[in-house]
Amino acid sequence: MVVREGEVAARARNFLDCRLVTRVDHGRDVDNEEQHAIVELCAGPAEPWSRLWPKLRHFY
């Protein structure tokens, strides 16, 4: 998942483990919201997906 800096704490509330994998670098000299976005790998949802998904599906 691609995550912006301010969303990292919110992910920590919803998953037991999240770690930084990389940052987006599209290789162009164009500054946009995707450039340098955080890509995290999260595991261990803190609650069942049936309750978690409605909170996350419009989070981005």
C-alpha distance matrix in Angstrom:
0.0 3.8 6.3 10.1 12.7 14.2 11.2 11.1 14.2 13.1 10.4 13.3 15.4 13.4 12.6 15.3 13.4 10.5 10.9 10.2 9.8 10.6 10.9 11.1 14.8 16.1 19.5 21.4 23.2 21.6 20.1 17.5 14.6 12.1 14.3 13.4 10.1 8.4 5.7 5.8 6.8 8.2 11.4 14.4 13.9 16.6 18.2 18.5 15.8 18.7 18.7 15.1 13.7 16.2 15.0 11.3 11.7 13.0 11.2 9.5
3.8 0.0 3.8 7.0 10.0 11.9 9.7 10.1 13.7 13.1 11.1 14.1 16.4 15.1 14.8 17.5 15.4 12.0 11.8 10.0 9.9 9.5 8.5 8.3 12.0 13.4 16.9 18.4 19.9 18.2 16.5 13.9 11.0 8.5 10.7 9.9 6.4 5.6 4.4 6.5 9.1 10.8 14.4 17.4 16.8 19.1 20.8 21.5 18.9 21.4 21.1 17.4 16.1 17.9 16.3 12.6 13.0 13.2 11.1 8.5
6.3 3.8 0.0 3.8 6.6 8.2 6.1 6.8 10.3 10.0 8.8 11.7 14.0 13.5 13.7 16.3 14.5 11.1 11.2 9.6 10.9 10.6 9.3 10.0 13.6 15.5 18.7 19.9 20.8 18.9 16.5 14.0 10.6 9.3 11.2 9.8 6.1 4.9 5.8 6.9 10.1 11.0 14.7 17.2 16.4 18.0 20.0 21.2 19.0 21.5 20.5 16.8 16.1 17.5 15.1 11.9 13.2 12.8 9.8 7.7
10.1 7.0 3.8 0.0 3.8 5.6 5.5 7.0 10.3 10.6 10.6 13.2 15.3 15.5 16.2 18.7 17.0 13.5 13.4 11.4 13.1 12.0 9.9 10.6 13.6 15.6 18.4 19.1 19.3 17.3 14.4 12.1 8.6 8.5 10.1 8.6 5.4 5.8 8.5 9.9 13.4 14.3 17.9 20.3 19.3 20.4 22.5 24.1 22.0 24.3 22.8 19.2 18.7 19.5 16.8 14.1 15.4 14.1 10.9 8.8
12.7 10.0 6.6 3.8 0.0 3.8 5.5 5.8 8.5 10.1 10.6 12.2 14.6 15.7 16.3 18.2 16.5 13.2 12.8 11.0 13.6 12.7 10.8 12.5 15.2 17.7 20.1 20.9 20.7 19.0 15.9 14.3 11.1 11.5 12.0 9.7 7.5 7.0 10.2 10.9 14.4 15.0 18.5 20.7 20.0 20.5 23.1 25.1 23.6 26.0 24.2 20.6 20.7 21.6 18.4 16.2 18.1 16.9 13.4 12.0
14.2 11.9 8.2 5.6 3.8 0.0 3.8 5.7 6.9 8.0 9.8 11.5 12.9 14.4 15.8 18.0 17.0 14.3 14.8 13.8 16.6 16.1 14.4 15.8 18.6 20.9 23.4 23.9 23.6 21.5 18.1 16.1 12.7 13.7 14.9 13.2 10.7 10.3 12.9 13.0 16.2 15.9 19.2 20.7 19.4 19.4 21.6 23.9 22.6 24.6 22.3 19.0 19.4 19.7 16.3 14.6 16.9 15.3 11.7 11.2
11.2 9.7 6.1 5.5 5.5 3.8 0.0 3.8 5.6 5.2 6.4 8.9 10.3 11.0 12.5 15.1 14.4 11.7 12.9 12.5 15.1 15.3 14.1 15.5 18.7 20.8 23.8 24.6 24.8 22.7 19.6 17.2 13.5 13.7 15.6 13.9 10.7 9.6 11.2 10.7 13.4 12.8 15.9 17.4 15.8 16.1 18.2 20.3 18.8 20.9 18.9 15.4 15.8 16.4 13.1 11.2 13.6 12.6 8.9 8.8
11.1 10.1 6.8 7.0 5.8 5.7 3.8 0.0 3.8 5.4 5.2 6.5 9.1 10.2 10.7 12.6 11.4 8.6 9.6 9.5 12.7 13.4 13.1 15.2 18.6 21.2 23.9 25.2 25.6 23.9 21.0 19.0 15.6 15.2 16.4 13.9 11.0 8.7 10.1 8.7 11.2 10.6 13.7 15.4 14.6 14.9 17.6 20.0 18.9 21.5 19.6 16.0 16.9 18.2 14.9 12.9 15.7 15.5 11.8 11.8
14.2 13.7 10.3 10.3 8.5 6.9 5.6 3.8 0.0 3.8 5.4 5.1 6.7 9.1 10.2 11.8 11.5 9.9 11.6 12.4 15.8 16.9 16.8 19.0 22.3 24.9 27.6 28.9 29.0 27.3 24.2 22.2 18.7 18.7 19.9 17.5 14.7 12.5 13.7 11.9 13.8 12.2 14.6 15.4 14.3 13.6 16.4 19.2 18.8 21.2 18.7 15.5 17.1 18.1 14.5 13.5 16.8 16.5 12.9 13.8
13.1 13.1 10.0 10.6 10.1 8.0 5.2 5.4 3.8 0.0 3.8 5.4 5.3 6.7 9.0 11.5 12.0 10.6 13.1 14.1 17.0 18.3 18.0 19.7 23.2 25.4 28.4 29.5 29.9 27.8 24.8 22.3 18.6 18.6 20.5 18.7 15.4 13.5 14.2 12.3 13.8 11.7 13.9 14.3 12.3 11.7 13.9 16.5 15.8 17.8 15.3 12.1 13.6 14.3 10.7 9.9 13.4 13.2 9.7 11.5
10.4 11.1 8.8 10.6 10.6 9.8 6.4 5.2 5.4 3.8 0.0 3.8 5.3 5.2 6.1 8.9 8.9 7.3 10.1 11.5 14.1 15.9 16.2 18.0 21.7 23.9 27.0 28.5 29.3 27.5 24.9 22.4 18.7 18.0 19.8 17.8 14.5 11.9 11.7 9.2 10.2 7.9 10.2 11.1 9.6 9.9 12.5 14.8 13.9 16.5 14.7 11.1 12.4 14.1 11.1 9.4 12.7 13.4 10.2 11.4
13.3 14.1 11.7 13.2 12.2 11.5 8.9 6.5 5.1 5.4 3.8 0.0 3.8 5.5 5.4 6.7 7.0 6.5 9.5 11.8 14.8 17.0 17.8 20.2 23.8 26.4 29.2 30.9 31.6 30.1 27.3 25.2 21.6 20.9 22.3 19.8 16.8 13.9 13.8 10.8 11.2 8.6 10.1 10.4 9.7 9.1 12.4 15.3 15.3 18.1 16.0 12.8 14.9 16.7 13.7 12.6 16.1 17.0 13.8 15.2
15.4 16.4 14.0 15.3 14.6 12.9 10.3 9.1 6.7 5.3 5.3 3.8 0.0 3.8 5.9 7.6 9.5 9.9 13.2 15.5 18.4 20.5 21.1 23.2 26.9 29.2 32.2 33.7 34.3 32.5 29.6 27.2 23.5 23.1 24.9 22.7 19.5 16.9 16.8 14.0 14.2 11.1 11.8 11.0 9.2 7.4 10.1 13.4 13.8 16.1 13.5 10.7 13.4 14.8 11.7 11.6 15.3 16.3 13.4 15.6
13.4 15.1 13.5 15.5 15.7 14.4 11.0 10.2 9.1 6.7 5.2 5.5 3.8 0.0 3.8 7.0 9.0 9.5 13.1 15.5 17.8 20.1 20.9 22.6 26.4 28.4 31.6 33.2 34.2 32.3 29.7 27.0 23.3 22.5 24.7 22.8 19.4 16.8 16.0 13.0 12.6 9.2 9.5 8.6 6.0 5.2 7.4 10.2 10.2 12.7 10.5 7.4 10.0 12.0 9.4 9.0 12.6 14.3 11.9 14.3
12.6 14.8 13.7 16.2 16.3 15.8 12.5 10.7 10.2 9.0 6.1 5.4 5.9 3.8 0.0 3.8 5.5 6.7 10.5 13.4 15.5 18.3 19.7 21.8 25.5 27.7 30.8 32.8 34.0 32.4 30.1 27.7 24.1 22.8 24.6 22.5 19.2 16.1 14.7 11.3 10.0 6.4 6.0 5.3 4.3 4.9 8.2 10.6 10.8 14.0 12.7 9.6 11.8 14.6 12.6 11.4 14.6 16.7 14.3 16.0
15.3 17.5 16.3 18.7 18.2 18.0 15.1 12.6 11.8 11.5 8.9 6.7 7.6 7.0 3.8 0.0 3.8 6.9 10.3 13.8 16.0 19.2 21.1 23.6 27.2 29.7 32.5 34.7 36.0 34.7 32.4 30.3 26.8 25.4 26.8 24.2 21.3 17.9 16.5 12.8 11.1 7.7 6.4 5.0 6.1 5.9 9.6 12.3 13.3 16.6 15.4 12.8 15.3 18.1 16.1 15.2 18.4 20.5 18.0 19.5
13.4 15.4 14.5 17.0 16.5 17.0 14.4 11.4 11.5 12.0 8.9 7.0 9.5 9.0 5.5 3.8 0.0 3.8 6.7 10.4 12.4 15.8 18.0 20.7 24.1 26.8 29.4 31.9 33.2 32.2 30.0 28.2 25.0 23.2 24.2 21.5 18.9 15.3 13.7 9.9 8.2 5.6 5.3 6.3 8.3 9.3 12.9 15.1 15.3 18.9 18.0 15.0 16.8 19.8 17.8 16.1 19.0 20.9 18.3 19.0
10.5 12.0 11.1 13.5 13.2 14.3 11.7 8.6 9.9 10.6 7.3 6.5 9.9 9.5 6.7 6.9 3.8 0.0 3.8 7.0 9.3 12.3 14.3 16.9 20.4 23.1 25.8 28.1 29.4 28.4 26.3 24.5 21.3 19.5 20.4 17.7 15.1 11.5 10.0 6.3 5.6 4.1 6.4 8.8 10.0 11.5 14.8 16.8 16.2 19.8 18.8 15.4 16.6 19.4 17.2 14.9 17.6 19.1 16.2 16.4
10.9 11.8 11.2 13.4 12.8 14.8 12.9 9.6 11.6 13.1 10.1 9.5 13.2 13.1 10.5 10.3 6.7 3.8 0.0 3.8 6.2 9.3 11.8 14.8 18.0 21.0 23.3 25.9 27.2 26.6 24.7 23.3 20.6 18.5 18.7 15.7 13.7 9.9 8.6 5.4 5.5 6.5 9.0 11.9 13.6 15.2 18.5 20.4 19.6 23.2 22.4 18.9 19.7 22.5 20.3 17.7 20.0 21.3 18.3 17.8
10.2 10.0 9.6 11.4 11.0 13.8 12.5 9.5 12.4 14.1 11.5 11.8 15.5 15.5 13.4 13.8 10.4 7.0 3.8 0.0 3.8 5.9 8.1 11.4 14.4 17.6 19.7 22.3 23.5 23.1 21.3 20.2 17.8 15.6 15.4 12.2 10.7 7.0 6.1 4.6 6.6 8.9 12.1 15.3 16.5 18.3 21.4 23.1 21.9 25.3 24.6 20.9 21.2 23.8 21.5 18.5 20.5 21.3 18.3 17.0
9.8 9.9 10.9 13.1 13.6 16.6 15.1 12.7 15.8 17.0 14.1 14.8 18.4 17.8 15.5 16.0 12.4 9.3 6.2 3.8 0.0 3.8 7.2 10.0 12.8 15.7 17.7 20.7 22.4 22.3 21.1 20.1 18.1 15.2 14.9 12.2 11.0 7.8 5.6 5.3 6.4 9.8 12.8 16.4 17.9 20.2 23.1 24.2 22.6 26.1 25.9 22.3 22.1 24.9 23.1 19.8 21.1 22.2 19.6 17.9
10.6 9.5 10.6 12.0 12.7 16.1 15.3 13.4 16.9 18.3 15.9 17.0 20.5 20.1 18.3 19.2 15.8 12.3 9.3 5.9 3.8 0.0 3.8 6.7 9.2 12.3 14.1 17.1 18.7 18.7 17.7 17.1 15.5 12.6 11.6 8.9 8.6 6.3 5.3 7.2 9.5 12.9 16.1 19.7 20.9 23.1 25.9 27.0 25.1 28.4 28.1 24.4 23.9 26.3 24.4 21.0 22.0 22.6 20.0 17.7
10.9 8.5 9.3 9.9 10.8 14.4 14.1 13.1 16.8 18.0 16.2 17.8 21.1 20.9 19.7 21.1 18.0 14.3 11.8 8.1 7.2 3.8 0.0 3.8 6.4 9.7 11.8 14.2 15.5 15.2 13.9 13.4 12.0 9.3 7.9 5.1 5.4 4.6 5.6 8.7 11.8 14.9 18.5 21.9 22.5 24.6 27.2 28.3 26.2 29.2 28.7 24.9 24.2 26.2 24.1 20.7 21.5 21.4 18.9 16.1
11.1 8.3 10.0 10.6 12.5 15.8 15.5 15.2 19.0 19.7 18.0 20.2 23.2 22.6 21.8 23.6 20.7 16.9 14.8 11.4 10.0 6.7 3.8 0.0 3.8 6.3 9.1 11.2 13.0 12.4 11.7 10.9 10.1 6.7 5.5 4.7 5.3 6.6 7.1 10.9 13.7 16.8 20.4 23.9 24.1 26.4 28.6 29.4 26.9 29.6 29.4 25.7 24.4 26.2 24.5 20.9 21.1 20.7 18.7 15.4
14.8 12.0 13.6 13.6 15.2 18.6 18.7 18.6 22.3 23.2 21.7 23.8 26.9 26.4 25.5 27.2 24.1 20.4 18.0 14.4 12.8 9.2 6.4 3.8 0.0 3.8 5.4 7.9 9.9 10.2 10.3 10.6 11.1 8.2 5.6 5.8 8.1 10.0 10.8 14.5 17.2 20.5 24.0 27.5 27.9 30.2 32.4 33.2 30.6 33.3 33.1 29.5 28.0 29.7 28.1 24.5 24.5 23.9 22.0 18.6
16.1 13.4 15.5 15.6 17.7 20.9 20.8 21.2 24.9 25.4 23.9 26.4 29.2 28.4 27.7 29.7 26.8 23.1 21.0 17.6 15.7 12.3 9.7 6.3 3.8 0.0 3.8 5.6 8.6 8.6 9.8 10.0 11.3 8.4 6.5 8.5 10.3 12.7 13.2 16.9 19.5 22.6 26.0 29.6 29.7 32.2 34.1 34.5 31.7 34.1 34.2 30.7 28.8 30.3 29.0 25.4 24.8 24.2 22.8 19.1
19.5 16.9 18.7 18.4 20.1 23.4 23.8 23.9 27.6 28.4 27.0 29.2 32.2 31.6 30.8 32.5 29.4 25.8 23.3 19.7 17.7 14.1 11.8 9.1 5.4 3.8 0.0 3.8 6.9 8.6 10.6 12.0 13.9 11.6 8.9 10.5 13.1 15.4 16.1 19.7 22.2 25.6 29.0 32.6 33.0 35.4 37.5 38.0 35.3 37.8 37.8 34.3 32.5 34.1 32.7 29.1 28.6 27.9 26.4 22.7
21.4 18.4 19.9 19.1 20.9 23.9 24.6 25.2 28.9 29.5 28.5 30.9 33.7 33.2 32.8 34.7 31.9 28.1 25.9 22.3 20.7 17.1 14.2 11.2 7.9 5.6 3.8 0.0 3.8 5.4 8.4 10.3 13.1 11.6 9.1 11.6 14.2 17.1 18.3 22.1 24.8 27.9 31.4 34.9 35.0 37.3 39.2 39.7 36.9 39.2 39.1 35.6 33.7 34.8 33.4 30.0 29.3 28.1 26.8 23.0
23.2 19.9 20.8 19.3 20.7 23.6 24.8 25.6 29.0 29.9 29.3 31.6 34.3 34.2 34.0 36.0 33.2 29.4 27.2 23.5 22.4 18.7 15.5 13.0 9.9 8.6 6.9 3.8 0.0 3.8 6.5 9.6 12.8 12.4 9.5 11.9 14.9 18.1 19.9 23.6 26.7 29.6 33.3 36.6 36.5 38.6 40.6 41.4 38.6 40.9 40.4 36.9 35.2 36.1 34.4 31.1 30.6 29.1 27.5 23.9
21.6 18.2 18.9 17.3 19.0 21.5 22.7 23.9 27.3 27.8 27.5 30.1 32.5 32.3 32.4 34.7 32.2 28.4 26.6 23.1 22.3 18.7 15.2 12.4 10.2 8.6 8.6 5.4 3.8 0.0 3.8 6.2 9.8 9.9 8.0 11.1 13.4 17.0 18.9 22.6 25.8 28.4 32.1 35.3 34.8 36.8 38.6 39.3 36.5 38.4 37.9 34.5 32.7 33.3 31.6 28.5 27.8 26.0 24.7 21.0
20.1 16.5 16.5 14.4 15.9 18.1 19.6 21.0 24.2 24.8 24.9 27.3 29.6 29.7 30.1 32.4 30.0 26.3 24.7 21.3 21.1 17.7 13.9 11.7 10.3 9.8 10.6 8.4 6.5 3.8 0.0 3.8 7.1 8.2 6.3 9.1 11.2 14.9 17.4 20.9 24.3 26.6 30.4 33.4 32.8 34.4 36.3 37.3 34.6 36.6 35.7 32.3 30.7 31.2 29.2 26.3 26.0 23.9 22.2 18.8
17.5 13.9 14.0 12.1 14.3 16.1 17.2 19.0 22.2 22.3 22.4 25.2 27.2 27.0 27.7 30.3 28.2 24.5 23.3 20.2 20.1 17.1 13.4 10.9 10.6 10.0 12.0 10.3 9.6 6.2 3.8 0.0 3.8 5.6 5.6 8.9 9.6 13.4 15.6 19.1 22.4 24.5 28.2 31.0 30.1 31.8 33.4 34.2 31.4 33.2 32.4 29.1 27.4 27.7 25.8 22.9 22.4 20.3 18.8 15.3
14.6 11.0 10.6 8.6 11.1 12.7 13.5 15.6 18.7 18.6 18.7 21.6 23.5 23.3 24.1 26.8 25.0 21.3 20.6 17.8 18.1 15.5 12.0 10.1 11.1 11.3 13.9 13.1 12.8 9.8 7.1 3.8 0.0 3.8 5.6 7.9 7.2 10.8 13.2 16.2 19.6 21.3 25.0 27.7 26.6 28.1 29.7 30.7 28.0 29.8 28.8 25.5 23.9 24.2 22.2 19.3 19.1 17.0 15.2 11.7
12.1 8.5 9.3 8.5 11.5 13.7 13.7 15.2 18.7 18.6 18.0 20.9 23.1 22.5 22.8 25.4 23.2 19.5 18.5 15.6 15.2 12.6 9.3 6.7 8.2 8.4 11.6 11.6 12.4 9.9 8.2 5.6 3.8 0.0 3.8 6.2 5.2 8.8 10.4 13.8 17.0 19.2 22.8 25.8 25.0 27.0 28.7 29.4 26.6 28.6 28.1 24.6 22.9 23.7 22.0 18.7 18.4 17.0 15.3 11.6
14.3 10.7 11.2 10.1 12.0 14.9 15.6 16.4 19.9 20.5 19.8 22.3 24.9 24.7 24.6 26.8 24.2 20.4 18.7 15.4 14.9 11.6 7.9 5.5 5.6 6.5 8.9 9.1 9.5 8.0 6.3 5.6 5.6 3.8 0.0 3.8 5.5 9.0 11.1 14.7 18.1 20.6 24.3 27.5 27.2 29.1 31.1 32.0 29.4 31.7 31.1 27.5 26.1 27.1 25.2 21.9 21.9 20.6 18.6 15.1
13.4 9.9 9.8 8.6 9.7 13.2 13.9 13.9 17.5 18.7 17.8 19.8 22.7 22.8 22.5 24.2 21.5 17.7 15.7 12.2 12.2 8.9 5.1 4.7 5.8 8.5 10.5 11.6 11.9 11.1 9.1 8.9 7.9 6.2 3.8 0.0 3.8 6.4 9.1 12.4 15.9 18.5 22.2 25.4 25.4 27.1 29.5 30.8 28.5 31.1 30.3 26.6 25.6 27.0 24.7 21.5 22.1 21.1 18.5 15.4
10.1 6.4 6.1 5.4 7.5 10.7 10.7 11.0 14.7 15.4 14.5 16.8 19.5 19.4 19.2 21.3 18.9 15.1 13.7 10.7 11.0 8.6 5.4 5.3 8.1 10.3 13.1 14.2 14.9 13.4 11.2 9.6 7.2 5.2 5.5 3.8 0.0 3.8 6.6 9.7 13.3 15.5 19.3 22.3 22.0 23.7 26.0 27.1 24.8 27.3 26.5 22.8 21.8 23.1 20.9 17.7 18.3 17.4 14.8 11.8
8.4 5.6 4.9 5.8 7.0 10.3 9.6 8.7 12.5 13.5 11.9 13.9 16.9 16.8 16.1 17.9 15.3 11.5 9.9 7.0 7.8 6.3 4.6 6.6 10.0 12.7 15.4 17.1 18.1 17.0 14.9 13.4 10.8 8.8 9.0 6.4 3.8 0.0 3.8 6.3 10.0 12.2 16.0 19.1 19.1 20.9 23.4 24.8 22.7 25.6 24.8 21.0 20.4 22.2 19.9 16.7 17.8 17.6 14.7 12.4
5.7 4.4 5.8 8.5 10.2 12.9 11.2 10.1 13.7 14.2 11.7 13.8 16.8 16.0 14.7 16.5 13.7 10.0 8.6 6.1 5.6 5.3 5.6 7.1 10.8 13.2 16.1 18.3 19.9 18.9 17.4 15.6 13.2 10.4 11.1 9.1 6.6 3.8 0.0 3.8 7.0 9.7 13.4 16.8 17.1 19.4 21.8 22.8 20.6 23.7 23.3 19.6 18.8 21.1 19.3 15.8 16.7 17.3 14.8 12.6
5.8 6.5 6.9 9.9 10.9 13.0 10.7 8.7 11.9 12.3 9.2 10.8 14.0 13.0 11.3 12.8 9.9 6.3 5.4 4.6 5.3 7.2 8.7 10.9 14.5 16.9 19.7 22.1 23.6 22.6 20.9 19.1 16.2 13.8 14.7 12.4 9.7 6.3 3.8 0.0 3.8 6.2 9.9 13.2 13.8 16.1 18.7 19.9 18.2 21.5 21.0 17.3 17.1 19.8 17.8 14.6 16.2 17.3 14.6 13.4
6.8 9.1 10.1 13.4 14.4 16.2 13.4 11.2 13.8 13.8 10.2 11.2 14.2 12.6 10.0 11.1 8.2 5.6 5.5 6.6 6.4 9.5 11.8 13.7 17.2 19.5 22.2 24.8 26.7 25.8 24.3 22.4 19.6 17.0 18.1 15.9 13.3 10.0 7.0 3.8 0.0 3.8 6.8 10.5 11.7 14.5 17.0 17.9 16.4 19.9 19.9 16.4 16.3 19.5 18.0 14.9 16.5 18.4 16.1 15.4
8.2 10.8 11.0 14.3 15.0 15.9 12.8 10.6 12.2 11.7 7.9 8.6 11.1 9.2 6.4 7.7 5.6 4.1 6.5 8.9 9.8 12.9 14.9 16.8 20.5 22.6 25.6 27.9 29.6 28.4 26.6 24.5 21.3 19.2 20.6 18.5 15.5 12.2 9.7 6.2 3.8 0.0 3.8 7.0 8.0 10.7 13.3 14.5 13.3 16.9 16.7 13.2 13.8 17.1 15.5 12.9 15.0 17.2 14.9 15.1
11.4 14.4 14.7 17.9 18.5 19.2 15.9 13.7 14.6 13.9 10.2 10.1 11.8 9.5 6.0 6.4 5.3 6.4 9.0 12.1 12.8 16.1 18.5 20.4 24.0 26.0 29.0 31.4 33.3 32.1 30.4 28.2 25.0 22.8 24.3 22.2 19.3 16.0 13.4 9.9 6.8 3.8 0.0 3.8 6.1 9.1 11.5 12.4 11.9 15.7 15.8 12.8 13.9 17.4 16.4 14.3 16.4 19.1 17.2 17.9
14.4 17.4 17.2 20.3 20.7 20.7 17.4 15.4 15.4 14.3 11.1 10.4 11.0 8.6 5.3 5.0 6.3 8.8 11.9 15.3 16.4 19.7 21.9 23.9 27.5 29.6 32.6 34.9 36.6 35.3 33.4 31.0 27.7 25.8 27.5 25.4 22.3 19.1 16.8 13.2 10.5 7.0 3.8 0.0 3.8 6.2 8.5 9.7 10.3 13.9 13.8 11.5 13.4 16.8 15.8 14.6 17.1 19.9 18.2 19.6
13.9 16.8 16.4 19.3 20.0 19.4 15.8 14.6 14.3 12.3 9.6 9.7 9.2 6.0 4.3 6.1 8.3 10.0 13.6 16.5 17.9 20.9 22.5 24.1 27.9 29.7 33.0 35.0 36.5 34.8 32.8 30.1 26.6 25.0 27.2 25.4 22.0 19.1 17.1 13.8 11.7 8.0 6.1 3.8 0.0 3.8 5.5 6.8 7.2 10.7 10.2 7.7 10.0 13.2 12.2 11.4 14.1 16.9 15.4 17.4
16.6 19.1 18.0 20.4 20.5 19.4 16.1 14.9 13.6 11.7 9.9 9.1 7.4 5.2 4.9 5.9 9.3 11.5 15.2 18.3 20.2 23.1 24.6 26.4 30.2 32.2 35.4 37.3 38.6 36.8 34.4 31.8 28.1 27.0 29.1 27.1 23.7 20.9 19.4 16.1 14.5 10.7 9.1 6.2 3.8 0.0 3.8 7.1 8.8 11.5 9.9 8.1 11.3 13.7 12.3 12.5 15.6 18.0 16.3 18.8
18.2 20.8 20.0 22.5 23.1 21.6 18.2 17.6 16.4 13.9 12.5 12.4 10.1 7.4 8.2 9.6 12.9 14.8 18.5 21.4 23.1 25.9 27.2 28.6 32.4 34.1 37.5 39.2 40.6 38.6 36.3 33.4 29.7 28.7 31.1 29.5 26.0 23.4 21.8 18.7 17.0 13.3 11.5 8.5 5.5 3.8 0.0 3.8 6.4 8.3 6.7 6.2 9.7 11.8 11.2 12.1 14.9 17.5 16.6 19.4
18.5 21.5 21.2 24.1 25.1 23.9 20.3 20.0 19.2 16.5 14.8 15.3 13.4 10.2 10.6 12.3 15.1 16.8 20.4 23.1 24.2 27.0 28.3 29.4 33.2 34.5 38.0 39.7 41.4 39.3 37.3 34.2 30.7 29.4 32.0 30.8 27.1 24.8 22.8 19.9 17.9 14.5 12.4 9.7 6.8 7.1 3.8 0.0 3.8 5.4 5.6 6.2 8.5 11.0 11.6 12.4 14.2 17.4 17.2 19.9
15.8 18.9 19.0 22.0 23.6 22.6 18.8 18.9 18.8 15.8 13.9 15.3 13.8 10.2 10.8 13.3 15.3 16.2 19.6 21.9 22.6 25.1 26.2 26.9 30.6 31.7 35.3 36.9 38.6 36.5 34.6 31.4 28.0 26.6 29.4 28.5 24.8 22.7 20.6 18.2 16.4 13.3 11.9 10.3 7.2 8.8 6.4 3.8 0.0 3.8 5.3 4.7 5.4 8.5 9.8 9.8 11.0 14.5 14.7 17.1
18.7 21.4 21.5 24.3 26.0 24.6 20.9 21.5 21.2 17.8 16.5 18.1 16.1 12.7 14.0 16.6 18.9 19.8 23.2 25.3 26.1 28.4 29.2 29.6 33.3 34.1 37.8 39.2 40.9 38.4 36.6 33.2 29.8 28.6 31.7 31.1 27.3 25.6 23.7 21.5 19.9 16.9 15.7 13.9 10.7 11.5 8.3 5.4 3.8 0.0 3.8 5.8 5.9 7.4 9.7 10.8 11.4 14.6 15.6 18.3
18.7 21.1 20.5 22.8 24.2 22.3 18.9 19.6 18.7 15.3 14.7 16.0 13.5 10.5 12.7 15.4 18.0 18.8 22.4 24.6 25.9 28.1 28.7 29.4 33.1 34.2 37.8 39.1 40.4 37.9 35.7 32.4 28.8 28.1 31.1 30.3 26.5 24.8 23.3 21.0 19.9 16.7 15.8 13.8 10.2 9.9 6.7 5.6 5.3 3.8 0.0 3.8 5.8 6.3 7.4 9.5 11.1 13.7 14.1 17.3
15.1 17.4 16.8 19.2 20.6 19.0 15.4 16.0 15.5 12.1 11.1 12.8 10.7 7.4 9.6 12.8 15.0 15.4 18.9 20.9 22.3 24.4 24.9 25.7 29.5 30.7 34.3 35.6 36.9 34.5 32.3 29.1 25.5 24.6 27.5 26.6 22.8 21.0 19.6 17.3 16.4 13.2 12.8 11.5 7.7 8.1 6.2 6.2 4.7 5.8 3.8 0.0 3.8 5.7 5.5 6.5 8.8 11.5 11.2 14.2
13.7 16.1 16.1 18.7 20.7 19.4 15.8 16.9 17.1 13.6 12.4 14.9 13.4 10.0 11.8 15.3 16.8 16.6 19.7 21.2 22.1 23.9 24.2 24.4 28.0 28.8 32.5 33.7 35.2 32.7 30.7 27.4 23.9 22.9 26.1 25.6 21.8 20.4 18.8 17.1 16.3 13.8 13.9 13.4 10.0 11.3 9.7 8.5 5.4 5.9 5.8 3.8 0.0 3.8 5.3 5.1 5.8 9.1 9.8 12.4
16.2 17.9 17.5 19.5 21.6 19.7 16.4 18.2 18.1 14.3 14.1 16.7 14.8 12.0 14.6 18.1 19.8 19.4 22.5 23.8 24.9 26.3 26.2 26.2 29.7 30.3 34.1 34.8 36.1 33.3 31.2 27.7 24.2 23.7 27.1 27.0 23.1 22.2 21.1 19.8 19.5 17.1 17.4 16.8 13.2 13.7 11.8 11.0 8.5 7.4 6.3 5.7 3.8 0.0 3.8 5.6 5.7 7.8 9.3 12.4
15.0 16.3 15.1 16.8 18.4 16.3 13.1 14.9 14.5 10.7 11.1 13.7 11.7 9.4 12.6 16.1 17.8 17.2 20.3 21.5 23.1 24.4 24.1 24.5 28.1 29.0 32.7 33.4 34.4 31.6 29.2 25.8 22.2 22.0 25.2 24.7 20.9 19.9 19.3 17.8 18.0 15.5 16.4 15.8 12.2 12.3 11.2 11.6 9.8 9.7 7.4 5.5 5.3 3.8 0.0 3.8 6.1 7.1 7.1 10.7
11.3 12.6 11.9 14.1 16.2 14.6 11.2 12.9 13.5 9.9 9.4 12.6 11.6 9.0 11.4 15.2 16.1 14.9 17.7 18.5 19.8 21.0 20.7 20.9 24.5 25.4 29.1 30.0 31.1 28.5 26.3 22.9 19.3 18.7 21.9 21.5 17.7 16.7 15.8 14.6 14.9 12.9 14.3 14.6 11.4 12.5 12.1 12.4 9.8 10.8 9.5 6.5 5.1 5.6 3.8 0.0 3.8 5.6 4.9 7.8
11.7 13.0 13.2 15.4 18.1 16.9 13.6 15.7 16.8 13.4 12.7 16.1 15.3 12.6 14.6 18.4 19.0 17.6 20.0 20.5 21.1 22.0 21.5 21.1 24.5 24.8 28.6 29.3 30.6 27.8 26.0 22.4 19.1 18.4 21.9 22.1 18.3 17.8 16.7 16.2 16.5 15.0 16.4 17.1 14.1 15.6 14.9 14.2 11.0 11.4 11.1 8.8 5.8 5.7 6.1 3.8 0.0 3.8 5.7 7.6
13.0 13.2 12.8 14.1 16.9 15.3 12.6 15.5 16.5 13.2 13.4 17.0 16.3 14.3 16.7 20.5 20.9 19.1 21.3 21.3 22.2 22.6 21.4 20.7 23.9 24.2 27.9 28.1 29.1 26.0 23.9 20.3 17.0 17.0 20.6 21.1 17.4 17.6 17.3 17.3 18.4 17.2 19.1 19.9 16.9 18.0 17.5 17.4 14.5 14.6 13.7 11.5 9.1 7.8 7.1 5.6 3.8 0.0 3.8 5.7
11.2 11.1 9.8 10.9 13.4 11.7 8.9 11.8 12.9 9.7 10.2 13.8 13.4 11.9 14.3 18.0 18.3 16.2 18.3 18.3 19.6 20.0 18.9 18.7 22.0 22.8 26.4 26.8 27.5 24.7 22.2 18.8 15.2 15.3 18.6 18.5 14.8 14.7 14.8 14.6 16.1 14.9 17.2 18.2 15.4 16.3 16.6 17.2 14.7 15.6 14.1 11.2 9.8 9.3 7.1 4.9 5.7 3.8 0.0 3.8
9.5 8.5 7.7 8.8 12.0 11.2 8.8 11.8 13.8 11.5 11.4 15.2 15.6 14.3 16.0 19.5 19.0 16.4 17.8 17.0 17.9 17.7 16.1 15.4 18.6 19.1 22.7 23.0 23.9 21.0 18.8 15.3 11.7 11.6 15.1 15.4 11.8 12.4 12.6 13.4 15.4 15.1 17.9 19.6 17.4 18.8 19.4 19.9 17.1 18.3 17.3 14.2 12.4 12.4 10.7 7.8 7.6 5.7 3.8 0.0
